Amino acid sequence: MDRRDCGLLKELRERVARECVQGGPSVTARVETVIPCTDPLAWLRAQDGAAARVYWADRDGAHEVAGVGAADLVTPADTDGIDLLFGQVRRRLEGAAPGARYFGGLRFSGKAPVDAAWREFGGYGFVLPRFELSRGGSDSVLACQWLRSAATVGALMADLDALVLGGSENGCVHPTATGRRDLPGRTGWDAAVTETLDLVSRGDLDKVVLARKSTFGFADCLDPLACLQALLPETERCYRFCFVPVAGRGFLGAPPERLYRREGRRVLCDAMAGTRTRGDGESLDRQLERDLMGSEKERREQDYVVRGIRESLAPLCSVLHAGTDPSVMKLHNWQHLMSRFEGVLREGVGDTELLKALHPTPAVGGYPTGRALREIEKREPFDRGWYAGPVGWVGYDGAEFAVAIRSALVEGSTLSVFAGAGIVAGSVPEDEWAELDYKIRHFTQALNLPR
């Protein structure tokens, strides 16, 4: 550590000690100091691998943060359910510095049995990091956070002594992949899609999103943060996240879809569905865009998402605006139909009501939602866990959640990559299987995985 690093940490130690002595009216304390611009993900990789770690970046490039350690953790063991989750977070952040936020996520379904692979993640988990590094402009901000009732000066100083100020210089070298197993396999997938299409043709439902879990074995243990680092070149206009509750386990991804963003009473939401690849060259890319916009099947699939979100949001808003015709959102490898919603929440409506109403959207569940979820539970031979659930952050007067698609779970020396496809009238099992392969291509290419 050079002299400047020592000086910055000394300054942070002194400010933390003063805040502990002086106290304050808020439950949560936060002390910040400006440091030279530091890559948050590289900084996070340099920290103690045994501590809980979290990384979050929004898709607009406005908010990138890494956190290590837990000043506080809100889980189902601490509360009676999601009804109390946001209220508890709000109470702990009342009067705290504006930058204090809890980061985490929730399971796709609270009803499905929890597989051992997801045990450390729980039904939901939101962490207030002990140390947090955020980047903006030419500087970075390093923060130390704690609950006034649960931390002593001595404990905070010990945590500061273990903190690494600089970033990791280690490259993203991954062990060799040794095999692949799809669940369901191709035969099981074809059967599930065919059975779902029979239900659609009878008018029992309009859309079901079926998913696949592709598990890859490796010769050695994986670093979830290094896996995310390898994905970054192909994640423009996507959220990026990684949650590492314990060493050797991590959930990471780069989803394009926003579930919602709340700024006071203002709420923003996306309706995204329908997929085409990007073309090799401007002419082919525009042709694929026209094909996507002109596809009756894809427009119908996206319309179910629009309809479902409108039905969920309308009772919660005093004002609600939504684009009638979708636009095309272009990403690195694919393009999607998307419509945007913007509304003003009614008095008294907050994150609990929003999350209950919006999750899961028809983009990851189906339409009508209740019947589609029952079909998913019946036909998918694995636990989705946090896949396709809400992931993001919660502050005192705001929140943002992405839909955790384009994601994977690290368990020691295995990586399980998840992908889903919306099954509607006109879907073909073979085409939907190919779409699943395409949707995990950013993982297979970045990590050199079997295809």
C-alpha positions as CSV (number, residue, x, y, z in Angstrom):
1,M,0.0,0.0,0.0
2,D,1.5,3.4,-1.0
3,R,1.6,6.5,1.2
4,R,-1.5,8.0,-0.4
5,D,-3.5,4.8,0.2
6,C,-2.4,4.9,3.9
7,G,-3.4,8.5,4.1
8,L,-6.9,7.9,2.7
9,L,-7.5,5.0,5.0
10,K,-6.2,7.0,8.0
11,E,-8.7,9.8,7.1
12,L,-11.5,7.2,6.9
13,R,-10.5,5.7,10.2
14,E,-10.6,9.1,11.9
15,R,-13.9,10.0,10.5
16,V,-15.5,6.7,11.4
17,A,-14.1,7.0,15.0
18,R,-15.6,10.6,15.3
19,E,-19.0,9.4,14.1
20,C,-19.0,6.6,16.6
21,V,-18.2,8.9,19.4
22,Q,-20.6,11.7,18.4
23,G,-23.5,9.3,17.4
24,G,-26.5,10.5,15.6
25,P,-30.3,10.2,15.3
26,S,-30.3,7.6,12.5
27,V,-30.2,3.9,13.0
28,T,-27.6,3.5,10.2
29,A,-24.3,5.4,10.0
30,R,-22.4,6.1,6.8
31,V,-19.1,7.8,6.4
32,E,-17.7,8.6,2.9
33,T,-14.4,9.7,1.5
34,V,-13.3,10.5,-2.0
35,I,-10.5,8.4,-3.5
36,P,-8.8,8.2,-6.9
37,C,-11.0,6.6,-9.6
38,T,-11.0,2.9,-9.0
39,D,-12.7,0.1,-10.9
40,P,-15.4,-1.3,-8.4
41,L,-15.3,-4.8,-9.8
42,A,-11.5,-5.0,-9.7
43,W,-11.6,-3.5,-6.1
44,L,-14.1,-6.1,-5.1
45,R,-12.0,-9.0,-6.5
46,A,-9.1,-7.8,-4.4
47,Q,-11.0,-8.1,-1.1
48,D,-11.2,-11.1,1.3
49,G,-12.8,-13.9,-0.6
50,A,-14.5,-15.2,2.6
51,A,-16.6,-12.1,3.2
52,A,-20.0,-11.5,1.6
53,R,-19.6,-9.5,-1.6
54,V,-22.0,-7.7,-3.9
55,Y,-21.7,-5.9,-7.3
56,W,-24.4,-3.8,-9.0
57,A,-24.3,-1.6,-12.1
58,D,-27.4,-0.1,-13.8
59,R,-27.8,-0.3,-17.6
60,D,-27.5,3.4,-18.1
61,G,-24.0,3.7,-16.7
62,A,-25.1,6.1,-13.9
63,H,-24.7,3.8,-10.9
64,E,-21.9,1.2,-10.4
65,V,-21.1,0.0,-6.9
66,A,-19.3,-2.8,-5.2
67,G,-19.7,-3.9,-1.6
68,V,-17.8,-6.2,0.8
69,G,-18.9,-7.4,4.2
70,A,-22.3,-7.0,5.9
71,A,-23.2,-4.1,8.1
72,D,-26.7,-5.5,8.1
73,L,-28.5,-8.4,6.4
74,V,-32.3,-8.6,6.0
75,T,-33.5,-12.2,5.3
76,P,-36.8,-14.1,5.9
77,A,-35.3,-15.3,9.3
78,D,-35.4,-11.6,10.4
79,T,-38.9,-10.9,9.2
80,D,-42.2,-12.7,8.8
81,G,-42.3,-12.2,5.0
82,I,-42.0,-9.8,2.1
83,D,-44.7,-7.6,3.6
84,L,-42.3,-6.4,6.3
85,L,-39.1,-6.4,4.2
86,F,-39.3,-2.9,2.7
87,G,-40.7,-1.4,5.9
88,Q,-37.8,-2.8,7.9
89,V,-35.3,-1.4,5.4
90,R,-37.0,2.0,5.3
91,R,-36.9,2.2,9.1
92,R,-33.2,1.4,9.3
93,L,-32.4,4.0,6.6
94,E,-34.6,6.8,8.0
95,G,-32.3,9.8,8.5
96,A,-29.3,8.0,7.1
97,A,-27.0,9.5,4.4
98,P,-28.8,9.4,1.0
99,G,-26.3,7.0,-0.5
100,A,-27.1,4.2,1.9
101,R,-28.8,1.3,0.1
102,Y,-29.5,-2.4,0.6
103,F,-28.6,-4.7,-2.3
104,G,-30.1,-8.1,-3.0
105,G,-32.8,-10.2,-4.6
106,L,-35.7,-12.6,-4.2
107,R,-36.6,-16.1,-5.4
108,F,-38.7,-16.4,-8.5
109,S,-41.3,-18.4,-6.5
110,G,-41.8,-18.4,-2.8
111,K,-43.9,-21.6,-3.1
112,A,-41.5,-23.9,-4.9
113,P,-39.2,-26.2,-2.7
114,V,-35.7,-24.7,-2.2
115,D,-33.0,-26.8,-3.8
116,A,-29.7,-27.1,-1.8
117,A,-27.9,-25.1,-4.5
118,W,-29.9,-22.0,-3.5
119,R,-29.9,-22.5,0.3
120,E,-27.4,-19.7,1.0
121,F,-29.5,-17.2,-0.9
122,G,-32.7,-17.9,1.0
123,G,-36.2,-16.7,0.0
124,Y,-34.7,-13.2,-0.2
125,G,-31.6,-11.5,1.0
126,F,-30.7,-7.8,1.2
127,V,-27.3,-6.6,2.5
128,L,-26.1,-3.2,3.6
129,P,-22.4,-3.6,2.8
130,R,-19.9,-2.8,5.5
131,F,-17.7,-1.1,2.8
132,E,-18.9,0.2,-0.5
133,L,-17.1,1.6,-3.4
134,S,-18.9,3.6,-6.1
135,R,-17.6,5.2,-9.2
136,G,-18.7,8.4,-10.9
137,G,-16.8,10.8,-13.1
138,S,-13.0,11.1,-12.4
139,D,-13.3,10.0,-8.7
140,S,-14.6,7.2,-6.6
141,V,-16.3,7.2,-3.3
142,L,-15.4,4.8,-0.5
143,A,-18.0,4.4,2.3
144,C,-18.1,2.6,5.6
145,Q,-21.5,1.7,7.0
146,W,-22.8,0.3,10.2
147,L,-25.8,0.0,12.5
148,R,-25.2,2.1,15.5
149,S,-26.6,-0.5,17.9
150,A,-24.5,-3.4,16.4
151,A,-21.0,-2.2,15.8
152,T,-18.1,-1.0,18.1
153,V,-15.2,1.3,17.2
154,G,-12.9,-1.7,17.7
155,A,-14.8,-3.9,15.3
156,L,-14.9,-1.2,12.7
157,M,-11.2,-0.5,13.0
158,A,-10.5,-4.2,12.6
159,D,-12.6,-4.3,9.4
160,L,-10.8,-1.3,8.1
161,D,-7.4,-2.9,8.7
162,A,-8.4,-5.8,6.5
163,L,-9.6,-3.6,3.7
164,V,-7.6,-3.4,0.4
165,L,-7.8,0.0,-1.2
166,G,-6.5,-0.8,-4.7
167,G,-8.0,-3.1,-7.3
168,S,-7.0,-6.7,-8.3
169,E,-4.6,-7.0,-11.1
170,N,-5.4,-10.7,-11.7
171,G,-6.7,-11.5,-15.1
172,C,-9.8,-13.5,-15.8
173,V,-8.2,-16.9,-16.2
174,H,-10.8,-19.7,-15.8
175,P,-10.4,-23.4,-15.3
176,T,-11.2,-25.7,-18.2
177,A,-14.8,-26.8,-18.7
178,T,-15.2,-30.5,-18.6
179,G,-18.8,-31.2,-19.6
180,R,-22.4,-30.1,-20.0
181,R,-25.8,-31.3,-18.9
182,D,-29.1,-29.7,-19.9
183,L,-32.1,-30.0,-17.7
184,P,-34.5,-30.7,-19.3
185,G,-32.7,-32.4,-22.1
186,R,-33.9,-32.0,-25.7
187,T,-36.5,-34.8,-25.4
188,G,-38.0,-33.4,-22.2
189,W,-38.0,-29.9,-23.7
190,D,-39.9,-31.0,-26.8
191,A,-42.5,-32.8,-24.7
192,A,-43.0,-29.8,-22.3
193,V,-43.4,-27.3,-25.2
194,T,-45.8,-29.7,-27.1
195,E,-47.9,-30.2,-23.9
196,T,-48.0,-26.4,-23.3
197,L,-49.0,-25.7,-26.9
198,D,-51.9,-28.1,-26.4
199,L,-53.1,-26.0,-23.5
200,V,-52.7,-22.8,-25.5
201,S,-54.7,-24.3,-28.4
202,R,-57.5,-25.2,-26.0
203,G,-57.6,-21.6,-24.8
204,D,-56.6,-22.5,-21.2
205,L,-53.8,-19.9,-21.3
206,D,-52.0,-17.6,-23.7
207,K,-48.4,-17.8,-22.8
208,V,-46.0,-19.9,-20.6
209,V,-42.3,-19.1,-20.2
210,L,-40.4,-22.4,-19.9
211,A,-36.8,-22.4,-18.8
212,R,-33.7,-24.6,-19.1
213,K,-30.8,-25.1,-16.8
214,S,-27.5,-25.9,-18.5
215,T,-24.8,-27.0,-16.0
216,F,-21.1,-27.0,-16.9
217,G,-18.5,-28.8,-14.9
218,F,-15.0,-27.4,-14.5
219,A,-11.6,-28.8,-13.5
220,D,-11.3,-26.4,-10.6
221,C,-13.4,-23.9,-8.6
222,L,-14.7,-20.8,-10.3
223,D,-14.6,-17.2,-9.1
224,P,-18.1,-15.7,-9.7
225,L,-16.6,-12.1,-9.9
226,A,-14.1,-13.2,-12.6
227,C,-17.0,-14.9,-14.5
228,L,-18.8,-11.6,-14.5
229,Q,-15.7,-9.7,-15.5
230,A,-15.4,-12.0,-18.6
231,L,-19.0,-11.1,-19.6
232,L,-18.6,-7.3,-19.5
233,P,-17.5,-6.7,-23.2
234,E,-21.0,-8.0,-24.3
235,T,-23.2,-6.3,-21.7
236,E,-23.7,-2.8,-23.1
237,R,-27.1,-1.5,-22.1
238,C,-27.6,-4.3,-19.6
239,Y,-27.6,-4.4,-15.8
240,R,-24.7,-6.2,-14.3
241,F,-24.9,-7.9,-10.9
242,C,-23.1,-10.5,-8.8
243,F,-24.1,-11.7,-5.3
244,V,-21.7,-13.8,-3.3
245,P,-23.2,-14.7,0.1
246,V,-20.4,-17.1,1.0
247,A,-17.1,-18.2,-0.6
248,G,-17.6,-20.6,-3.5
249,R,-21.2,-19.6,-4.2
250,G,-22.4,-16.7,-6.5
251,F,-25.3,-15.6,-8.6
252,L,-24.4,-13.3,-11.5
253,G,-25.9,-12.0,-14.7
254,A,-26.3,-9.2,-17.2
255,P,-30.1,-8.8,-17.8
256,P,-31.4,-6.0,-20.1
257,E,-34.9,-5.9,-18.5
258,R,-36.0,-3.5,-15.8
259,L,-38.7,-4.7,-13.5
260,Y,-39.2,-1.2,-12.1
261,R,-37.4,1.9,-10.9
262,R,-39.0,4.1,-8.2
263,E,-38.0,7.6,-7.5
264,G,-40.3,8.8,-4.7
265,R,-43.7,8.3,-6.2
266,R,-42.5,8.2,-9.8
267,V,-42.3,4.7,-11.3
268,L,-40.7,3.4,-14.5
269,C,-41.2,-0.1,-15.9
270,D,-40.4,-2.1,-19.1
271,A,-42.4,-4.6,-21.1
272,M,-39.8,-6.7,-23.0
273,A,-40.3,-9.8,-25.1
274,G,-39.6,-11.2,-28.5
275,T,-36.1,-11.9,-29.7
276,R,-34.0,-11.8,-32.8
277,T,-30.2,-12.0,-33.2
278,R,-28.1,-9.1,-34.3
279,G,-27.1,-9.1,-38.0
280,D,-23.5,-9.3,-39.3
281,G,-23.6,-5.9,-41.0
282,E,-26.0,-3.0,-41.0
283,S,-28.2,-4.3,-43.8
284,L,-28.8,-7.7,-42.3
285,D,-29.3,-6.2,-38.8
286,R,-32.1,-3.9,-40.2
287,Q,-33.7,-6.8,-41.9
288,L,-33.8,-8.8,-38.7
289,E,-35.2,-5.8,-36.9
290,R,-38.0,-5.5,-39.6
291,D,-38.6,-9.2,-39.2
292,L,-39.0,-8.9,-35.4
293,M,-41.3,-5.9,-35.7
294,G,-43.4,-7.6,-38.4
295,S,-43.7,-11.0,-36.7
296,E,-47.3,-11.6,-35.6
297,K,-46.1,-14.2,-33.1
298,E,-43.4,-12.0,-31.5
299,R,-45.8,-9.0,-31.4
300,R,-48.4,-11.1,-29.7
301,E,-45.9,-12.5,-27.2
302,Q,-44.8,-9.0,-26.3
303,D,-48.4,-7.7,-26.1
304,Y,-49.1,-10.2,-23.3
305,V,-46.3,-8.6,-21.3
306,V,-47.7,-5.1,-22.0
307,R,-51.2,-6.2,-21.0
308,G,-50.0,-7.9,-17.8
309,I,-47.9,-4.9,-16.7
310,R,-50.7,-2.5,-17.4
311,E,-53.2,-4.6,-15.5
312,S,-50.8,-4.7,-12.5
313,L,-49.7,-1.1,-12.5
314,A,-53.0,0.7,-13.3
315,P,-54.6,0.1,-9.8
316,L,-51.4,1.4,-8.1
317,C,-51.0,4.7,-10.1
318,S,-52.9,7.9,-10.2
319,V,-51.3,8.6,-13.6
320,L,-50.0,5.9,-16.0
321,H,-48.5,6.4,-19.5
322,A,-47.5,3.6,-21.8
323,G,-46.3,3.5,-25.4
324,T,-48.8,1.7,-27.6
325,D,-46.3,0.4,-30.1
326,P,-43.1,-1.2,-29.1
327,S,-39.6,-0.1,-30.1
328,V,-36.6,-2.3,-30.7
329,M,-34.0,-2.4,-28.0
330,K,-30.7,-3.4,-29.5
331,L,-28.1,-5.2,-27.4
332,H,-24.7,-6.7,-28.3
333,N,-26.0,-10.1,-29.4
334,W,-29.7,-9.7,-29.6
335,Q,-32.6,-7.3,-30.1
336,H,-36.0,-7.2,-28.3
337,L,-39.4,-5.6,-28.6
338,M,-39.9,-3.2,-25.7
339,S,-42.5,-0.8,-24.4
340,R,-41.9,1.7,-21.6
341,F,-44.3,2.6,-18.8
342,E,-44.1,5.7,-16.6
343,G,-46.5,6.5,-13.8
344,V,-47.2,8.3,-10.6
345,L,-48.0,6.1,-7.6
346,R,-51.0,6.6,-5.5
347,E,-50.5,7.9,-2.0
348,G,-49.3,5.1,0.3
349,V,-48.2,2.8,-2.5
350,G,-44.6,1.6,-2.1
351,D,-42.2,-1.2,-3.0
352,T,-44.2,-4.0,-1.3
353,E,-47.2,-3.3,-3.5
354,L,-45.1,-2.8,-6.6
355,L,-43.2,-6.0,-6.2
356,K,-46.2,-8.1,-5.4
357,A,-48.1,-6.6,-8.4
358,L,-45.3,-6.8,-11.0
359,H,-43.4,-9.9,-10.2
360,P,-43.4,-12.1,-12.2
361,T,-44.2,-10.3,-15.4
362,P,-45.5,-12.3,-18.4
363,A,-42.0,-12.0,-19.8
364,V,-40.7,-14.6,-17.4
365,G,-43.9,-16.3,-16.1
366,G,-46.7,-16.2,-18.7
367,Y,-50.2,-15.0,-19.1
368,P,-52.6,-15.3,-17.3
369,T,-49.9,-15.3,-14.6
370,G,-51.5,-17.6,-12.0
371,R,-52.2,-20.5,-14.4
372,A,-48.8,-20.0,-16.2
373,L,-47.0,-20.3,-12.9
374,R,-48.8,-23.6,-12.1
375,E,-47.7,-25.0,-15.4
376,I,-44.1,-23.9,-14.8
377,E,-44.0,-25.7,-11.4
378,K,-45.5,-28.8,-13.0
379,R,-43.1,-28.9,-16.0
380,E,-39.7,-27.6,-15.0
381,P,-37.5,-30.2,-13.4
382,F,-35.4,-27.8,-11.4
383,D,-35.6,-24.9,-8.9
384,R,-35.3,-21.5,-10.5
385,G,-34.1,-20.0,-7.3
386,W,-33.2,-16.4,-7.9
387,Y,-33.2,-16.9,-11.7
388,A,-35.9,-14.6,-13.2
389,G,-36.6,-13.1,-9.8
390,P,-36.1,-9.4,-8.9
391,V,-32.6,-8.3,-8.1
392,G,-31.5,-4.7,-7.3
393,W,-31.4,-2.2,-4.5
394,V,-33.6,-0.4,-2.0
395,G,-33.0,3.0,-0.5
396,Y,-35.1,5.2,1.8
397,D,-37.0,7.0,-1.0
398,G,-36.2,4.9,-4.1
399,A,-35.5,1.5,-5.5
400,E,-34.5,-0.3,-8.7
401,F,-35.0,-3.9,-9.7
402,A,-33.9,-5.8,-12.8
403,V,-35.4,-9.1,-13.9
404,A,-32.6,-11.7,-13.3
405,I,-32.5,-13.3,-16.7
406,R,-29.3,-13.9,-18.7
407,S,-27.9,-15.3,-15.4
408,A,-26.0,-18.1,-13.8
409,L,-25.3,-19.8,-10.5
410,V,-21.7,-20.7,-9.4
411,E,-21.4,-23.7,-7.0
412,G,-17.7,-24.4,-6.5
413,S,-16.6,-26.1,-9.7
414,T,-19.9,-26.0,-11.5
415,L,-21.7,-23.2,-13.4
416,S,-25.5,-23.4,-14.1
417,V,-26.7,-21.1,-16.8
418,F,-30.4,-20.3,-17.1
419,A,-32.4,-19.3,-20.1
420,G,-36.2,-19.2,-20.9
421,A,-38.4,-18.9,-23.9
422,G,-42.0,-17.7,-24.2
423,I,-44.3,-20.4,-25.5
424,V,-47.3,-19.1,-27.4
425,A,-49.4,-20.2,-30.3
426,G,-47.1,-20.7,-33.3
427,S,-44.0,-21.7,-31.2
428,V,-41.9,-24.6,-32.5
429,P,-40.0,-26.7,-30.0
430,E,-36.9,-26.9,-32.2
431,D,-36.8,-23.1,-32.7
432,E,-37.3,-22.4,-29.0
433,W,-34.5,-24.8,-28.1
434,A,-32.2,-22.9,-30.5
435,E,-33.3,-19.6,-28.9
436,L,-32.2,-21.0,-25.5
437,D,-28.8,-21.8,-26.9
438,Y,-28.5,-18.3,-28.3
439,K,-29.5,-16.7,-25.1
440,I,-26.7,-18.3,-23.2
441,R,-24.1,-17.6,-25.9
442,H,-22.5,-14.7,-24.0
443,F,-21.6,-17.3,-21.3
444,T,-20.5,-20.0,-23.7
445,Q,-18.3,-17.6,-25.6
446,A,-16.8,-15.7,-22.7
447,L,-16.0,-18.8,-20.7
448,N,-15.3,-21.2,-23.6
449,L,-18.0,-23.6,-22.7
450,P,-19.2,-26.7,-24.6
451,R,-22.1,-25.9,-26.9
